[in-house]
Amino acid sequence: MSTIYLTKSPLRVSFFGGGTDFPSWFNQEVGYTLSTTINYFSYVYYNTNIFPKDANYNIYIRELQRTNNIKEIKNPLIKKLLAINSVSKCKIFFDTDMPSRSGLASSTSFAHSLSLAINRSKKLSLSKREYSKYLINLERNLLNEKGGWQDQIVISYQDLIFTKYYNNDFKVTKIPLNKRTRKILEKNLFLLWTGVERFSSDVQLELIKKIERKRDNNHIYLSEIASIAKTSKNLFSKDNFKIEEFSSLLNESSKLKMMSNTNSYSKYILEIIDFCKMNGCKATKVLGAGSGGFIMILIDENQKKNIEKISCLPIQILFLKCLKFQKI
């Protein structure tokens, strides 16, 4: 009898510090991020038993692919993971609660889920730190995808974490939230879908080039982004958490993000943000690389109906859902 491995890994929302988790930054300066996993997931079905007349590799991700040759596998992440783990035959089915390429680290979440399944089938167990390094090496080195480290780290550790980046290394601190603070955040934070999917590495290219060229203004912006992220750790540690302070930091950080990487904010995205602010939003944050995907909005729960009127604009918003923190 074959063993079927069913795994799931959460998606993530980054609050502060994005951009300072890039090696090109934290190998010359110190970087900080504060981010959390949420209650939306990527799911993987993995089975190494196949029917005698079936292909060696049976993969369903957006479309079904069957092949006997690992080199013909279309998805580069799956191809690389199967190759480095010497998987000769398998079935893989993938599903997710949210659209891909939307700023919630869906590719890293999928990589984590599939890695969990493969390792369990091989009876291997990795620590959270080991999984972080495993995924960083997979996505940033083996697949040569441009970007930072926070996705791999927060999805491996899960829940709300503060991460310090320095000298090609990192240190994670879990941020405990009391019930009052968690309730305030979950009642006032929402995810707004813009309808646009994009590749984060394409959007981040300008930022990476600026860091590598050590442009003065960009260095100032990222230094301030790192400083805000460092400050935010203390904000969440307070017993008397104040949403106004959180809102102020979000707005300041978002302004600096726009100045550090103009590719993150298209005219379309700016129209959505302007509409949100005119209808009660205290703060907005483009998630992930930006230029599409999700926008996180901070708004009183009883004013959320104002934002739902956005469907009247020539901007397609598919859904608006409350953010919940995920702890496994």
Backbone bond lengths (Angstrom), bond angles and torsions (degrees), N, CA, C in turn:
res aa  C-N    CA-C-N  psi(-1)  N-CA   C-N-CA  omega(-1)  CA-C   N-CA-C  phi
1 M - - - 1.469 - - 1.535 109.28 -
2 S 1.321 115.94 132.77 1.463 120.08 -179.27 1.528 110.33 -82.96
3 T 1.320 114.16 155.79 1.463 120.48 176.84 1.509 109.61 -102.99
4 I 1.315 115.90 129.58 1.462 121.61 177.40 1.520 107.98 -100.93
5 Y 1.303 115.59 132.44 1.465 120.91 -179.36 1.530 108.85 -109.76
6 L 1.318 114.87 120.02 1.459 121.61 178.31 1.525 107.91 -113.31
7 T 1.299 117.55 119.36 1.464 121.26 -177.76 1.527 110.07 -128.74
8 K 1.308 114.91 157.37 1.466 119.92 174.05 1.528 108.50 -144.46
9 S 1.327 114.71 146.67 1.462 121.06 177.59 1.521 107.96 -135.06
10 P 1.334 117.36 142.22 1.468 120.12 -176.26 1.521 113.06 -75.53
11 L 1.311 115.28 158.58 1.459 121.87 169.18 1.527 107.74 -86.60
12 R 1.338 117.13 173.07 1.460 118.44 -174.88 1.532 111.63 -135.08
13 V 1.312 114.44 157.10 1.461 123.32 171.52 1.528 107.39 -123.74
14 S 1.317 116.02 129.84 1.461 120.91 177.38 1.526 108.96 -98.17
15 F 1.319 116.81 124.12 1.460 121.38 178.42 1.532 111.95 -86.03
16 F 1.330 115.98 -51.72 1.465 119.59 -172.84 1.525 111.63 -142.68
17 G 1.336 115.31 150.43 1.461 121.25 168.50 1.507 116.75 96.93
18 G 1.345 118.49 -2.12 1.462 120.37 -179.71 1.527 112.11 -54.62
19 G 1.317 116.53 134.95 1.458 121.81 -176.97 1.514 111.70 104.40
20 T 1.337 116.57 -33.88 1.470 119.44 178.33 1.526 111.48 -85.40
21 D 1.354 116.43 -0.25 1.469 121.05 175.26 1.528 111.40 -94.89
22 F 1.349 117.50 8.90 1.457 121.46 177.17 1.535 109.13 -82.85
23 P 1.336 118.89 134.14 1.465 120.33 178.22 1.525 113.56 -54.15
24 S 1.335 116.86 -36.52 1.464 119.80 179.44 1.521 111.79 -62.63
25 W 1.357 116.95 -21.52 1.466 121.07 175.70 1.531 110.97 -91.16
26 F 1.351 117.25 -55.86 1.468 118.14 -168.79 1.522 113.70 -79.73
27 N 1.322 117.83 -2.27 1.459 118.58 171.82 1.525 111.65 -88.90
28 Q 1.346 116.03 -2.84 1.462 120.05 171.55 1.528 111.57 -122.38
29 E 1.337 117.22 -24.10 1.462 123.50 176.69 1.530 108.08 -132.48
30 V 1.333 117.45 -179.66 1.471 121.23 175.78 1.524 108.71 -99.16
31 G 1.319 117.28 136.31 1.460 122.18 177.92 1.515 111.22 -113.29
32 Y 1.345 115.97 155.00 1.468 121.85 177.99 1.527 109.07 -141.72
33 T 1.315 116.92 141.43 1.462 120.85 170.52 1.514 110.07 -136.39
34 L 1.318 115.45 151.34 1.464 121.83 171.23 1.523 106.19 -128.51
35 S 1.323 115.68 117.55 1.462 120.59 -175.25 1.517 110.23 -147.53
36 T 1.337 114.97 168.37 1.467 119.96 -175.40 1.515 110.92 -144.45
37 T 1.319 116.56 151.71 1.455 120.37 167.74 1.526 108.62 -86.03
38 I 1.344 115.84 155.73 1.466 121.61 -176.11 1.529 110.28 -127.03
39 N 1.323 115.83 173.71 1.467 118.16 -172.75 1.531 112.89 -88.93
40 Y 1.326 115.19 44.93 1.464 123.09 168.48 1.518 106.32 -126.96
41 F 1.354 116.57 145.42 1.459 119.28 -165.83 1.530 113.49 -135.60
42 S 1.342 113.22 163.35 1.453 122.81 164.16 1.524 107.26 -107.15
43 Y 1.345 116.06 139.91 1.458 120.80 -175.98 1.532 110.05 -122.16
44 V 1.323 115.98 142.26 1.463 120.86 177.52 1.532 110.00 -131.51
45 Y 1.333 115.21 133.22 1.470 123.83 168.63 1.521 105.68 -105.99
46 Y 1.339 115.98 125.11 1.470 119.64 -176.67 1.521 109.37 -134.19
47 N 1.325 116.24 128.97 1.459 121.59 -177.31 1.525 108.19 -144.95
48 T 1.315 117.89 127.25 1.463 120.85 -179.53 1.524 112.45 -91.09
49 N 1.325 116.60 -0.53 1.465 120.55 177.74 1.523 109.30 -96.64
50 I 1.321 117.38 129.74 1.460 121.16 179.41 1.525 110.00 -127.87
51 F 1.327 117.10 160.77 1.457 121.41 176.82 1.531 109.51 -68.46
52 P 1.322 117.31 146.25 1.469 120.91 -176.01 1.523 114.44 -53.15
53 K 1.331 118.12 -36.60 1.463 121.05 -176.70 1.526 112.66 -96.55
54 D 1.316 116.77 4.92 1.470 120.17 -178.78 1.525 110.09 -85.17
55 A 1.338 115.69 166.38 1.463 120.72 176.02 1.528 109.68 -70.23
56 N 1.324 116.10 160.60 1.468 119.94 179.77 1.517 112.49 -65.07
57 Y 1.341 115.55 -36.11 1.467 120.91 -177.79 1.526 109.62 -121.51
58 N 1.326 115.44 120.53 1.462 122.57 -179.72 1.522 107.58 -122.69
59 I 1.313 116.11 105.91 1.461 121.24 -169.21 1.520 110.24 -125.50
60 Y 1.335 115.09 128.36 1.456 119.53 175.50 1.523 108.89 -120.65
61 I 1.321 115.67 107.96 1.455 122.55 173.44 1.532 105.87 -145.62
62 R 1.329 115.83 101.13 1.468 124.55 -172.23 1.523 111.49 72.91
63 E 1.329 116.91 -41.19 1.464 120.71 176.44 1.521 108.31 -146.26
64 L 1.330 116.13 159.49 1.462 120.87 -178.07 1.521 109.90 -86.10
65 Q 1.325 115.71 132.14 1.464 120.92 174.40 1.513 109.65 -128.83
66 R 1.334 115.16 131.73 1.465 121.57 174.87 1.522 108.37 -123.43
67 T 1.317 116.36 128.90 1.462 120.24 179.06 1.528 110.13 -155.22
68 N 1.332 115.52 152.23 1.460 120.85 175.52 1.523 111.61 -94.57
69 N 1.319 116.41 -11.39 1.461 121.95 -175.22 1.525 110.34 -110.52
70 I 1.314 117.25 118.25 1.465 121.19 -178.07 1.528 111.53 -60.60
71 K 1.316 117.31 -28.87 1.467 121.10 -179.72 1.521 112.54 -67.86
72 E 1.326 116.68 -18.39 1.463 120.92 -178.81 1.529 112.97 -89.66
73 I 1.325 118.26 -6.00 1.464 121.62 179.41 1.534 108.91 -62.22
74 K 1.321 117.23 127.91 1.460 121.80 -172.70 1.526 112.48 -75.60
75 N 1.324 117.02 -41.85 1.460 119.90 -177.06 1.529 109.85 -74.31
76 P 1.342 118.09 116.73 1.470 120.37 -175.37 1.522 113.74 -64.45
77 L 1.334 117.22 -33.55 1.459 119.88 -179.50 1.528 110.70 -67.60
78 I 1.333 116.93 -45.72 1.463 120.86 178.21 1.529 110.04 -62.78
79 K 1.322 116.00 -45.39 1.472 120.45 -179.67 1.531 111.07 -56.90
80 K 1.324 116.02 -45.51 1.463 120.08 -177.64 1.533 111.67 -68.50
81 L 1.334 117.37 -43.45 1.464 120.55 -179.52 1.532 111.73 -63.64
82 L 1.329 116.59 -42.31 1.464 119.39 179.15 1.523 110.89 -66.83
83 A 1.335 116.60 -36.91 1.463 120.48 -178.39 1.530 111.47 -68.26
84 I 1.343 117.51 -47.77 1.471 119.93 -175.94 1.529 111.55 -71.50
85 N 1.345 116.49 -18.48 1.468 120.32 177.85 1.531 112.22 -102.38
86 S 1.340 116.31 5.85 1.473 122.64 176.42 1.530 112.34 54.10
87 V 1.341 115.66 44.76 1.466 120.88 177.86 1.526 108.28 -84.69
88 S 1.333 116.81 119.09 1.468 120.91 -174.88 1.523 113.30 -92.48
89 K 1.337 116.40 -20.56 1.467 119.60 178.58 1.526 108.88 -161.27
90 C 1.323 116.64 146.36 1.472 119.99 -179.22 1.517 111.30 -174.41
91 K 1.320 113.41 166.29 1.465 122.34 168.39 1.527 106.94 -118.54
92 I 1.315 116.46 133.65 1.464 121.32 178.45 1.515 108.55 -133.36
93 F 1.328 115.65 126.10 1.465 121.08 173.25 1.520 107.99 -124.27
94 F 1.302 115.89 133.96 1.459 121.55 -176.19 1.522 111.04 -122.34
95 D 1.334 115.97 140.49 1.463 121.40 174.82 1.524 108.48 -145.50
96 T 1.317 116.39 159.51 1.458 120.07 -179.85 1.522 109.86 -148.24
97 D 1.331 115.43 152.27 1.463 121.03 179.28 1.523 112.45 -77.29
98 M 1.323 117.31 -19.49 1.457 122.19 -173.81 1.517 111.15 -129.10
99 P 1.332 117.88 160.89 1.475 119.36 176.73 1.523 111.55 -63.29
100 S 1.320 115.74 149.47 1.464 120.22 175.61 1.530 109.58 -76.81
101 R 1.335 115.68 164.13 1.463 122.94 177.50 1.529 111.13 53.97
102 S 1.351 115.74 48.32 1.463 119.71 -173.39 1.520 113.90 -127.77
103 G 1.346 118.69 10.88 1.453 120.87 175.95 1.513 115.08 90.27
104 L 1.344 117.23 10.66 1.463 121.30 -179.59 1.528 112.04 -112.21
105 A 1.329 116.80 15.91 1.472 122.98 178.15 1.525 112.37 62.01
106 S 1.333 116.71 42.00 1.461 120.26 -177.48 1.522 112.18 -65.88
107 S 1.341 118.66 -34.27 1.467 119.95 -179.56 1.531 110.92 -67.69
108 T 1.337 116.74 -40.47 1.466 119.77 177.69 1.522 110.74 -68.94
109 S 1.316 116.56 -37.94 1.463 120.56 177.16 1.528 110.36 -60.87
110 F 1.331 116.44 -43.04 1.464 120.61 177.06 1.525 111.02 -64.20
111 A 1.340 116.31 -43.87 1.464 120.63 179.10 1.531 111.07 -59.22
112 H 1.331 115.89 -39.51 1.461 120.89 179.33 1.526 110.71 -66.58
113 S 1.340 116.38 -44.16 1.468 120.47 -179.86 1.525 111.35 -62.60
114 L 1.330 116.92 -46.20 1.462 120.03 -178.71 1.524 111.31 -68.15
115 S 1.333 116.70 -38.27 1.468 120.19 176.97 1.523 110.85 -62.91
116 L 1.341 116.44 -41.80 1.466 120.37 176.99 1.522 111.01 -58.33
117 A 1.342 116.28 -45.93 1.460 121.04 -177.77 1.529 111.14 -63.85
118 I 1.336 116.15 -47.23 1.471 119.82 -179.68 1.523 110.62 -62.69
119 N 1.314 117.43 -44.71 1.471 120.44 -178.61 1.524 112.09 -66.03
120 R 1.332 116.57 -36.72 1.461 119.10 177.56 1.525 110.39 -66.13
121 S 1.316 116.61 -37.74 1.466 119.73 178.76 1.521 111.35 -65.57
122 K 1.344 115.58 -27.16 1.463 121.09 178.33 1.532 112.10 -95.85
123 K 1.352 114.88 4.09 1.469 121.88 -179.17 1.540 111.94 59.03
124 L 1.326 114.99 40.55 1.461 121.75 176.60 1.522 109.61 -106.28
125 S 1.312 116.62 140.62 1.460 121.56 178.92 1.528 109.15 -127.20
126 L 1.328 116.57 126.87 1.455 121.83 179.31 1.526 109.83 -115.58
127 S 1.324 116.33 148.66 1.462 121.06 175.09 1.526 108.79 -75.42
128 K 1.325 116.84 170.01 1.463 120.73 179.15 1.521 110.91 -62.62
129 R 1.311 117.01 -39.86 1.465 120.69 177.94 1.536 110.78 -65.73
130 E 1.326 116.08 -40.55 1.473 119.75 179.00 1.522 111.21 -65.43
131 Y 1.341 117.40 -39.49 1.462 119.74 176.66 1.525 110.91 -64.45
132 S 1.325 117.04 -39.35 1.460 120.58 177.60 1.516 110.83 -57.11
133 K 1.333 116.02 -50.08 1.461 120.97 -178.58 1.530 111.34 -66.83
134 Y 1.326 116.40 -37.03 1.465 121.94 178.78 1.526 110.37 -60.64
135 L 1.332 116.51 -46.47 1.465 120.98 -178.34 1.521 112.16 -72.31
136 I 1.336 117.09 -36.80 1.461 120.45 176.69 1.528 109.60 -61.25
137 N 1.322 116.41 -45.63 1.467 120.30 179.33 1.528 111.28 -63.93
138 L 1.332 115.80 -40.63 1.465 120.71 -179.84 1.526 111.72 -62.28
139 E 1.332 116.52 -53.86 1.462 120.00 -172.71 1.524 113.59 -81.09
140 R 1.320 116.82 -38.83 1.465 119.30 -173.74 1.531 113.09 -89.32
141 N 1.346 116.61 -31.30 1.468 119.33 -177.29 1.525 112.42 -103.41
142 L 1.329 117.19 -57.11 1.462 119.96 -175.95 1.526 112.17 -68.71
143 L 1.345 117.53 -40.39 1.455 121.10 179.42 1.529 112.24 -94.03
144 N 1.330 116.53 -9.85 1.465 122.82 176.95 1.523 112.61 55.99
145 E 1.333 116.35 40.31 1.459 121.16 177.02 1.526 109.26 -88.77
146 K 1.323 116.06 130.54 1.461 120.61 -177.67 1.528 110.44 -75.25
147 G 1.319 116.18 140.32 1.463 119.40 177.94 1.517 111.94 155.91
148 G 1.334 114.45 -173.18 1.457 120.56 -177.95 1.511 112.63 -96.80
149 W 1.335 114.49 -166.27 1.471 121.77 -176.46 1.525 113.92 -108.21
150 Q 1.333 118.66 -11.63 1.459 118.08 -168.65 1.525 113.19 -66.04
151 D 1.336 118.85 -33.32 1.466 120.27 -178.96 1.517 111.43 -60.27
152 Q 1.329 115.50 -48.68 1.464 120.56 -178.24 1.529 111.47 -62.97
153 I 1.327 115.65 -35.11 1.470 119.96 -176.84 1.523 111.46 -76.23
154 V 1.334 117.89 -49.13 1.469 119.41 -175.90 1.526 111.15 -67.85
155 I 1.328 118.49 -35.25 1.462 120.17 179.73 1.529 110.62 -71.75
156 S 1.314 117.35 -28.46 1.470 120.46 175.91 1.523 112.02 -76.20
157 Y 1.343 117.13 -40.73 1.474 120.90 -177.60 1.528 111.70 -85.13
158 Q 1.341 117.68 -41.26 1.463 125.36 177.28 1.531 114.12 70.87
159 D 1.346 114.20 157.06 1.456 125.79 -173.77 1.532 109.38 71.09
160 L 1.321 117.92 -161.37 1.468 122.32 -175.09 1.525 109.53 -85.75
161 I 1.347 116.54 121.55 1.456 119.68 -178.43 1.532 111.23 -134.69
162 F 1.324 114.43 150.76 1.463 123.22 173.96 1.522 106.66 -112.20
163 T 1.330 116.22 127.66 1.458 120.24 -176.21 1.520 110.93 -122.90
164 K 1.312 115.61 133.94 1.464 122.81 174.79 1.525 107.91 -106.55
165 Y 1.347 116.45 133.26 1.462 122.25 -178.79 1.530 109.30 -117.42
166 Y 1.323 116.02 131.88 1.463 119.30 -178.39 1.525 109.66 -165.02
167 N 1.333 116.55 141.72 1.472 122.96 173.06 1.531 112.92 45.43
168 N 1.321 116.08 49.60 1.462 122.33 178.24 1.525 113.17 59.67
169 D 1.328 115.83 31.87 1.463 121.29 179.21 1.533 108.67 -144.58
170 F 1.323 116.65 176.41 1.463 120.61 179.76 1.521 110.50 -150.78
171 K 1.318 115.02 157.48 1.460 122.21 176.02 1.518 108.66 -134.06
172 V 1.330 116.78 129.72 1.473 122.38 -175.61 1.522 110.57 -107.44
173 T 1.339 115.25 134.71 1.464 121.59 173.16 1.524 107.93 -124.47
174 K 1.326 116.58 121.85 1.472 119.53 176.77 1.515 109.33 -75.79
175 I 1.333 116.24 138.02 1.462 121.46 -179.63 1.525 108.90 -105.12
176 P 1.327 117.70 106.98 1.470 119.33 178.09 1.527 110.58 -73.77
177 L 1.315 116.26 133.54 1.462 121.20 177.82 1.521 109.21 -108.29
178 N 1.329 116.72 129.81 1.461 117.71 173.67 1.528 108.68 -75.14
179 K 1.314 116.80 165.68 1.466 121.25 -174.06 1.527 112.21 -59.83
180 R 1.323 116.36 -37.71 1.461 120.33 -178.79 1.530 111.35 -63.36
181 T 1.338 116.31 -47.94 1.461 120.51 -179.02 1.517 111.22 -64.15
182 R 1.331 116.16 -44.65 1.463 120.18 179.38 1.533 111.13 -60.53
183 K 1.314 116.78 -41.09 1.460 120.60 -179.37 1.524 111.11 -65.57
184 I 1.330 116.81 -42.31 1.471 121.11 178.90 1.525 110.51 -59.98
185 L 1.325 116.73 -47.00 1.459 121.04 -178.03 1.524 111.72 -65.18
186 E 1.324 116.42 -45.79 1.453 119.85 -176.32 1.530 112.62 -69.11
187 K 1.315 117.33 -24.58 1.466 120.40 178.90 1.517 113.11 -85.44
188 N 1.329 116.85 -15.45 1.458 119.61 -174.20 1.527 114.70 -118.03
189 L 1.325 117.81 -7.28 1.457 120.76 179.66 1.521 110.43 -105.37
190 F 1.331 115.53 134.07 1.456 121.20 -179.93 1.517 110.49 -135.84
191 L 1.335 115.47 152.98 1.452 121.57 176.77 1.520 109.20 -104.15
192 L 1.306 116.18 126.66 1.457 122.08 -177.23 1.527 108.79 -115.92
193 W 1.312 116.46 120.78 1.468 122.34 -175.72 1.524 110.41 -89.91
194 T 1.334 115.98 126.76 1.471 121.13 -176.78 1.520 112.92 -87.42
195 G 1.332 117.22 -14.46 1.456 119.91 -178.51 1.514 113.91 87.16
196 V 1.339 117.42 2.86 1.467 121.11 -176.59 1.522 110.29 -112.52
197 E 1.347 116.62 123.91 1.456 121.59 172.89 1.521 108.36 -100.52
198 R 1.359 116.29 143.57 1.461 120.09 179.44 1.515 109.60 -154.33
199 F 1.337 116.92 160.74 1.460 122.11 177.08 1.519 108.77 -88.24
200 S 1.339 116.99 121.46 1.460 120.78 -175.77 1.526 112.18 -61.06
201 S 1.342 117.15 -35.02 1.465 119.63 -178.10 1.523 111.63 -63.06
202 D 1.344 117.19 -33.23 1.467 120.72 178.17 1.529 110.71 -67.50
203 V 1.343 116.69 -40.52 1.460 121.33 -178.02 1.530 111.03 -71.85
204 Q 1.323 116.50 -34.05 1.463 121.04 -175.08 1.523 113.49 -80.33
205 L 1.324 117.30 -9.65 1.458 120.50 -173.61 1.523 112.71 -57.64
206 E 1.346 117.01 -42.26 1.466 120.70 -179.85 1.527 110.74 -61.98
207 L 1.335 116.42 -44.55 1.467 120.56 -179.16 1.520 111.13 -62.10
208 I 1.330 116.85 -44.48 1.466 120.78 -179.27 1.529 110.80 -61.62
209 K 1.329 117.06 -41.98 1.465 120.83 179.52 1.528 110.79 -63.53
210 K 1.336 116.48 -40.12 1.461 120.08 179.93 1.521 111.07 -65.16
211 I 1.336 116.70 -40.67 1.466 120.23 179.18 1.528 110.05 -63.61
212 E 1.334 115.53 -45.69 1.460 119.90 -177.51 1.525 111.91 -65.31
213 R 1.346 116.06 -32.03 1.467 119.34 179.17 1.520 112.47 -84.55
214 K 1.353 115.75 -5.52 1.468 122.46 177.72 1.540 112.20 55.98
215 R 1.330 115.87 46.88 1.464 119.90 178.20 1.528 109.73 -68.64
216 D 1.314 116.50 133.94 1.460 122.09 -171.39 1.521 113.68 -57.70
217 N 1.345 117.47 -52.46 1.464 120.06 -177.39 1.521 111.62 -61.07
218 N 1.301 116.61 -43.35 1.455 120.09 -179.35 1.522 111.06 -64.44
219 H 1.314 116.97 -36.19 1.461 121.83 177.46 1.528 109.91 -62.41
220 I 1.323 116.86 -39.74 1.469 121.70 178.56 1.530 110.18 -65.36
221 Y 1.336 116.64 -44.77 1.467 120.64 -179.34 1.528 110.86 -60.07
222 L 1.326 116.70 -48.39 1.464 120.18 -177.62 1.525 111.81 -68.15
223 S 1.327 116.70 -33.13 1.475 119.97 175.99 1.521 110.19 -62.59
224 E 1.337 116.61 -40.76 1.465 120.65 179.11 1.526 111.01 -71.00
225 I 1.333 117.30 -36.91 1.468 121.07 176.19 1.529 110.25 -61.38
226 A 1.334 116.34 -42.51 1.466 120.75 177.91 1.523 111.08 -64.69
227 S 1.324 116.44 -39.74 1.469 121.31 -179.95 1.531 110.91 -64.22
228 I 1.342 116.74 -41.16 1.465 120.84 178.19 1.527 110.34 -63.93
229 A 1.338 116.68 -43.04 1.466 120.51 178.73 1.524 111.07 -60.64
230 K 1.323 116.35 -40.88 1.461 120.69 179.15 1.521 110.67 -64.99
231 T 1.338 116.16 -40.29 1.472 121.24 178.14 1.522 111.54 -64.74
232 S 1.332 116.48 -37.37 1.471 121.28 -175.06 1.518 112.34 -63.10
233 K 1.327 117.79 -26.37 1.466 120.93 178.68 1.523 110.46 -58.93
234 N 1.316 116.38 -42.49 1.462 120.79 179.47 1.523 111.86 -70.59
235 L 1.324 116.42 -32.36 1.466 120.97 179.22 1.526 111.18 -59.10
236 F 1.325 116.78 -44.77 1.459 120.83 -177.75 1.523 112.20 -77.30
237 S 1.310 116.42 -19.00 1.464 119.94 -179.50 1.525 112.86 -81.17
238 K 1.325 116.10 -11.57 1.463 120.04 -177.94 1.520 111.66 -75.56
239 D 1.318 116.14 144.12 1.466 120.19 174.72 1.526 110.92 -72.43
240 N 1.343 116.22 -30.43 1.461 120.55 -179.09 1.530 110.50 -101.96
241 F 1.341 115.38 54.85 1.466 121.11 179.82 1.523 110.61 -53.71
242 K 1.345 115.49 132.87 1.460 120.79 -179.07 1.522 109.70 -118.09
243 I 1.330 115.97 122.74 1.458 121.36 -178.04 1.521 111.42 -63.42
244 E 1.333 117.15 -27.69 1.470 120.62 -179.82 1.537 110.92 -66.17
245 E 1.331 116.85 -38.75 1.462 120.36 178.12 1.526 110.62 -67.53
246 F 1.319 116.23 -41.30 1.460 121.93 177.64 1.531 109.93 -61.66
247 S 1.325 116.41 -44.65 1.465 122.07 179.30 1.520 111.46 -60.32
248 S 1.321 116.35 -44.21 1.464 121.13 -179.30 1.528 111.36 -62.05
249 L 1.337 116.59 -42.61 1.459 120.46 179.26 1.528 111.48 -66.94
250 L 1.337 116.22 -39.08 1.465 119.85 178.09 1.523 111.46 -61.13
251 N 1.319 116.58 -46.32 1.464 120.76 -178.98 1.523 111.79 -63.89
252 E 1.329 116.56 -42.70 1.455 120.20 -179.78 1.532 110.94 -65.97
253 S 1.322 116.32 -42.04 1.451 121.18 179.78 1.529 111.11 -65.35
254 S 1.337 116.68 -40.25 1.469 121.02 179.46 1.520 111.22 -64.94
255 K 1.319 116.85 -38.90 1.471 121.22 178.27 1.526 110.22 -62.79
256 L 1.328 116.54 -42.59 1.455 120.88 179.67 1.532 111.26 -68.33
257 K 1.332 116.63 -36.00 1.467 120.56 177.84 1.515 110.36 -62.26
258 M 1.323 117.05 -42.21 1.454 121.12 179.82 1.524 110.83 -63.91
259 M 1.328 117.10 -38.68 1.464 120.53 -179.71 1.530 111.52 -72.73
260 S 1.330 116.73 -32.16 1.467 119.74 -178.02 1.521 112.24 -78.79
261 N 1.345 117.44 -27.51 1.463 120.74 -179.42 1.525 109.71 -147.60
262 T 1.320 116.51 93.07 1.471 120.95 -176.63 1.519 112.19 -64.99
263 N 1.334 118.21 -19.94 1.463 120.80 178.29 1.523 112.50 -64.83
264 S 1.329 116.91 -18.65 1.464 120.85 -176.75 1.529 112.57 -73.77
265 Y 1.341 116.72 -18.92 1.465 120.31 -173.39 1.532 110.47 -127.11
266 S 1.326 116.29 98.41 1.460 120.89 174.63 1.526 109.32 -81.53
267 K 1.327 116.75 169.39 1.462 121.11 177.02 1.529 110.51 -58.34
268 Y 1.306 115.26 -38.63 1.470 122.42 179.65 1.536 111.11 -61.11
269 I 1.342 115.59 -45.72 1.466 120.70 179.80 1.519 110.58 -65.88
270 L 1.318 117.22 -40.94 1.462 121.31 179.88 1.529 111.55 -63.96
271 E 1.336 117.59 -35.06 1.466 121.19 176.76 1.527 110.67 -62.92
272 I 1.329 115.99 -42.30 1.468 119.93 179.02 1.528 110.27 -64.24
273 I 1.322 116.40 -44.97 1.464 120.79 -179.39 1.526 110.88 -62.14
274 D 1.331 117.37 -43.55 1.472 121.06 178.82 1.517 111.07 -60.51
275 F 1.338 115.93 -42.63 1.458 120.22 179.21 1.525 110.50 -61.88
276 C 1.331 115.93 -45.03 1.465 120.85 -179.27 1.526 111.17 -60.19
277 K 1.315 116.58 -44.52 1.462 120.17 -177.76 1.532 111.64 -68.37
278 M 1.328 116.68 -31.19 1.468 120.02 177.96 1.523 112.02 -74.64
279 N 1.344 116.00 -12.68 1.462 119.72 -176.33 1.524 113.11 -121.40
280 G 1.321 115.62 34.11 1.456 119.06 167.72 1.510 117.39 105.77
281 C 1.343 119.00 -4.41 1.461 119.87 179.88 1.518 110.85 -71.22
282 K 1.318 115.56 130.49 1.459 120.35 177.25 1.526 111.56 -82.97
283 A 1.326 116.20 -27.39 1.461 120.79 179.52 1.523 109.38 -159.72
284 T 1.327 115.62 152.77 1.464 121.65 175.04 1.524 108.31 -134.24
285 K 1.321 115.09 152.70 1.467 119.40 176.73 1.519 109.51 -147.09
286 V 1.331 116.35 121.09 1.451 120.97 173.70 1.523 107.71 -71.50
287 L 1.320 116.88 126.89 1.467 120.31 -174.25 1.519 112.12 -89.67
288 G 1.326 114.59 149.24 1.453 119.75 -179.99 1.510 111.55 65.97
289 A 1.320 116.06 -142.68 1.464 121.19 -178.04 1.522 111.82 -70.31
290 G 1.347 116.45 -25.62 1.459 120.23 -178.95 1.518 111.67 93.91
291 S 1.328 115.96 -162.75 1.464 123.68 -179.74 1.526 112.50 64.27
292 G 1.324 116.96 21.40 1.459 122.12 -179.70 1.512 109.66 150.36
293 G 1.328 115.87 -155.44 1.463 119.74 177.68 1.510 112.89 67.05
294 F 1.336 116.30 -137.50 1.460 121.98 -177.51 1.525 111.65 -102.36
295 I 1.324 114.30 148.39 1.452 122.11 169.02 1.520 106.80 -116.24
296 M 1.314 116.95 128.46 1.460 120.65 174.68 1.522 107.94 -87.32
297 I 1.324 116.84 131.65 1.460 120.75 178.90 1.521 110.20 -121.37
298 L 1.313 114.57 143.45 1.463 121.92 177.20 1.516 107.40 -108.94
299 I 1.320 116.63 114.93 1.464 121.28 -174.31 1.522 108.97 -153.83
300 D 1.330 116.76 148.41 1.463 119.84 175.07 1.515 109.04 -60.41
301 E 1.326 115.78 139.45 1.465 120.33 -176.45 1.531 112.20 -56.62
302 N 1.338 116.79 -37.86 1.472 119.30 -177.96 1.531 113.18 -75.89
303 Q 1.352 117.36 -5.55 1.462 120.31 176.50 1.524 112.45 -103.00
304 K 1.313 116.50 0.13 1.463 120.75 -177.50 1.533 112.19 -58.05
305 K 1.330 116.45 -30.81 1.461 119.70 -179.03 1.524 112.11 -62.07
306 N 1.338 116.46 -25.99 1.462 119.28 177.56 1.524 111.56 -64.28
307 I 1.316 116.22 -38.00 1.462 120.74 -179.18 1.515 111.07 -73.45
308 E 1.309 116.80 -30.16 1.464 119.72 179.90 1.522 111.58 -64.99
309 K 1.318 117.57 -15.25 1.460 121.30 175.40 1.517 112.14 -71.68
310 I 1.318 115.73 -5.63 1.462 119.74 -178.06 1.519 111.93 -60.17
311 S 1.328 117.74 -21.24 1.456 121.11 178.18 1.526 111.69 -63.05
312 C 1.340 116.79 -16.86 1.462 120.70 177.99 1.536 111.49 -76.96
313 L 1.333 116.31 -15.12 1.455 120.55 179.87 1.525 110.59 -87.82
314 P 1.333 117.86 165.09 1.466 120.27 175.82 1.531 110.84 -77.77
315 I 1.324 115.99 43.85 1.460 123.02 -179.59 1.524 106.93 -132.01
316 Q 1.317 116.17 124.08 1.463 119.23 -176.80 1.521 111.02 -86.79
317 I 1.320 115.42 114.56 1.460 121.12 174.31 1.528 107.35 -113.63
318 L 1.314 116.17 116.92 1.459 118.98 -172.88 1.517 113.01 -79.54
319 F 1.319 116.83 -40.29 1.454 118.11 177.76 1.513 110.96 -162.91
320 L 1.301 114.06 162.99 1.460 122.19 -179.19 1.522 106.50 -132.58
321 K 1.312 117.48 119.34 1.456 119.83 -175.46 1.516 111.08 -129.73
322 C 1.294 115.37 147.62 1.464 120.57 178.77 1.520 110.26 -72.61
323 L 1.298 115.80 137.29 1.470 121.98 176.87 1.530 109.54 -80.84
324 K 1.311 115.83 133.17 1.463 121.14 174.34 1.512 108.79 -126.46
325 F 1.296 117.40 139.02 1.451 120.50 178.31 1.516 110.30 -75.77
326 Q 1.324 115.37 142.42 1.458 120.23 -178.92 1.527 109.81 -109.56
327 K 1.300 115.56 130.13 1.469 120.53 174.96 1.521 108.55 -131.59
328 I 1.321 115.59 121.13 1.463 120.69 -179.54 1.521 109.19 -111.86
